[in-house]
């Protein structure tokens, strides 16, 4: 190999390293520009805040944060809680319900606007509202509790994998995916289910001012359309999202068209180009691995 060829190859290597470093730096900068929340106000009247509860409930942090923020702002006269959720984990649902109820009891109206789905944990949260508004085709209710246990012991056996468990306490490994669930395990989990189910029933009974027997008759996990839910007393009235805003304005004593305050998530350049890959992976992990033992969740077809 001639000297000039060696120099040419060396220059190409240096340029390649330079280009690689530049590309790495470029994507590092893009990825560091993540998402952030910004408040958007439309209109010039007295203010109503919109809080969104969308998707499967895995955490209460964002909704609770917004409710606390708007509850403390005197310029916000009412809140519309827009729910489009099949429900999810029990505790976050209960935490959001308590925060909605606290806001309502502090004198700030919270009108719940139900989208396509406000079921199970979504309905549990809604029960804390001052007034519940559903569309005719909204699916709501699903008053029940569910738990799903992944069973892999047959697959492990076929692969020749054995798991030895050492425990102190008969039920310590109840629900383990590496062994069949026995009658004692099932009875144990059923007791937990029944207790949390009764908690759900009690909330509906109290908040909807219904007879307990009437709630129990509806609390078999089924969903109802918005029209059915109004007739059954689970929802106050039929209406759209815009109707809910005007109901909230009326309850807050706002005259004229209200201004609407809403948080909007601003997406970084990297996520705009390549999508929320991290979010998709996180959701997959939650669905397959991090399932809560007890869920207020409507199992969608």
Order of alpha helices (4+ residues) and beta strands (2+ residues): alpha-beta-beta-alpha-beta-beta-alpha-beta-alpha-beta-beta-alpha-alpha-alpha-beta-alpha-beta-alpha-beta-alpha-alpha-beta
